[in-house]
Amino acid sequence: MKESLMEIVRCPMDKQELELEVIQRTDDEVLEGRLVCSECGEEYPIEEGIPNLLPPDMREDAPA
């Protein structure tokens, strides 16, 4: 994920800004990390450079 996307990406739950927490990056891209909503605290993973912005109950790892 390009860090420049932080200017337009918002929390899908409440449309608030997201904070970026980087675990691994290359020169111009975040490969692993997470996006955290500044309002509701929901976390969205970034895996292999792709942010998963699905609501928590729609993710594959959601409890059944």
Backbone bond lengths (Angstrom), bond angles and torsions (degrees), N, CA, C in turn:
res aa  C-N    CA-C-N  psi(-1)  N-CA   C-N-CA  omega(-1)  CA-C   N-CA-C  phi
1 M - - - 1.438 - - 1.520 108.62 -
2 K 1.283 116.47 131.03 1.461 121.30 176.17 1.532 109.41 -74.47
3 E 1.329 116.35 134.66 1.464 119.70 179.96 1.523 112.12 -62.59
4 S 1.322 117.55 -24.76 1.463 120.61 179.46 1.530 112.00 -63.15
5 L 1.345 118.06 -20.32 1.461 121.22 177.84 1.523 112.21 -67.78
6 M 1.319 117.88 -17.61 1.459 121.23 -179.19 1.526 111.48 -60.27
7 E 1.321 117.30 -22.28 1.463 120.68 179.26 1.525 112.28 -69.97
8 I 1.338 117.67 -24.64 1.467 120.20 -175.72 1.523 114.16 -117.25
9 V 1.325 119.07 -19.42 1.461 121.87 -177.24 1.528 109.72 -75.05
10 R 1.326 115.98 134.43 1.462 122.28 178.88 1.524 109.84 -132.75
11 C 1.314 116.34 161.37 1.459 122.39 177.74 1.525 109.16 -64.28
12 P 1.336 118.56 127.98 1.460 120.24 179.56 1.531 113.11 -69.89
13 M 1.312 117.50 -17.00 1.460 121.10 -178.44 1.528 111.83 -81.58
14 D 1.349 117.27 -46.63 1.465 119.59 -174.84 1.525 114.28 -132.38
15 K 1.334 116.47 8.25 1.475 123.08 174.73 1.530 114.15 63.84
16 Q 1.327 117.30 21.65 1.462 121.28 178.56 1.533 110.09 -89.62
17 E 1.330 115.75 168.83 1.464 120.88 179.96 1.519 110.77 -67.33
18 L 1.325 114.86 152.25 1.459 122.35 177.20 1.521 109.63 -111.02
19 E 1.326 115.51 144.10 1.459 121.50 175.81 1.520 108.18 -101.89
20 L 1.312 116.71 139.53 1.458 122.84 -177.08 1.518 110.42 -95.76
21 E 1.341 116.33 127.79 1.465 122.81 172.50 1.525 106.93 -118.49
22 V 1.327 116.31 114.91 1.463 122.39 -173.60 1.527 110.61 -95.85
23 I 1.332 115.91 132.37 1.463 122.19 172.94 1.521 109.35 -103.70
24 Q 1.332 116.85 -44.28 1.468 121.43 -179.77 1.518 109.03 -142.84
25 R 1.326 116.49 138.89 1.465 120.91 179.00 1.520 110.56 -144.57
26 T 1.324 114.83 159.37 1.451 121.94 166.64 1.525 105.50 -103.01
27 D 1.313 117.48 -170.47 1.465 120.16 -178.68 1.522 113.22 -57.60
28 D 1.327 117.57 -38.73 1.463 119.73 -173.57 1.524 115.01 -126.08
29 E 1.338 117.87 8.88 1.455 119.41 -175.61 1.531 111.75 -146.15
30 V 1.333 116.09 142.43 1.461 122.30 173.98 1.524 107.28 -87.47
31 L 1.332 116.46 120.22 1.459 120.94 -179.19 1.519 112.42 -91.75
32 E 1.320 117.15 -41.36 1.459 122.55 -179.36 1.524 108.72 -136.56
33 G 1.311 115.60 142.19 1.456 120.28 178.45 1.508 109.90 163.61
34 R 1.328 115.05 -154.88 1.449 119.10 177.50 1.520 109.93 -155.72
35 L 1.312 114.10 156.88 1.457 122.81 175.18 1.523 106.16 -110.30
36 V 1.323 116.84 132.02 1.459 121.52 -177.90 1.522 108.77 -121.72
37 C 1.325 115.92 129.59 1.464 120.98 179.74 1.525 109.70 -70.33
38 S 1.329 116.28 131.08 1.456 121.41 -178.89 1.531 111.88 -72.57
39 E 1.333 117.11 -16.44 1.466 120.71 -177.91 1.530 112.61 -102.25
40 C 1.339 117.21 -58.98 1.474 119.92 -174.57 1.531 113.36 -92.23
41 G 1.333 117.98 -14.12 1.460 121.41 177.60 1.518 114.53 82.42
42 E 1.327 118.04 1.56 1.467 120.67 179.40 1.525 109.52 -63.33
43 E 1.342 116.26 144.60 1.464 122.31 -178.53 1.521 110.07 -112.36
44 Y 1.333 114.87 138.96 1.465 122.34 179.24 1.528 107.74 -125.25
45 P 1.335 117.73 119.42 1.465 120.36 -176.40 1.526 112.96 -73.39
46 I 1.334 114.90 151.24 1.465 122.41 169.73 1.523 105.40 -115.78
47 E 1.325 116.88 117.29 1.460 121.96 -178.63 1.514 109.18 -128.01
48 E 1.315 116.13 128.27 1.463 122.69 -179.37 1.525 111.33 54.46
49 G 1.334 116.27 35.65 1.454 121.91 176.62 1.514 115.02 82.68
50 I 1.341 117.54 4.24 1.459 121.33 -176.68 1.530 109.80 -115.78
51 P 1.345 117.26 119.05 1.463 119.37 176.54 1.531 110.69 -77.45
52 N 1.321 116.83 135.62 1.458 122.26 177.26 1.523 107.58 -99.66
53 L 1.326 116.46 98.27 1.456 121.86 -176.28 1.529 113.08 -99.09
54 L 1.319 116.55 20.17 1.460 119.53 174.96 1.523 109.08 -70.14
55 P 1.327 117.70 145.50 1.463 119.52 173.74 1.528 109.51 -56.64
56 P 1.323 117.60 150.99 1.474 121.17 -174.43 1.524 114.65 -51.99
57 D 1.328 118.69 -39.08 1.464 120.68 -177.22 1.525 113.60 -76.07
58 M 1.327 117.80 -5.65 1.465 121.18 -179.76 1.531 112.81 -105.81
59 R 1.327 117.54 -1.76 1.468 120.28 -179.98 1.514 111.01 -79.90
60 E 1.336 116.38 154.84 1.459 121.76 178.99 1.527 113.18 -59.75
61 D 1.343 116.39 -34.16 1.459 120.45 -177.16 1.525 113.08 -87.18
62 A 1.337 117.64 8.73 1.474 121.57 -179.98 1.533 109.78 -69.79
63 P 1.334 115.96 140.72 1.483 118.58 178.39 1.533 110.24 -66.11
64 A 1.315 115.72 144.18 1.477 120.47 -178.17 1.512 111.80 -84.24
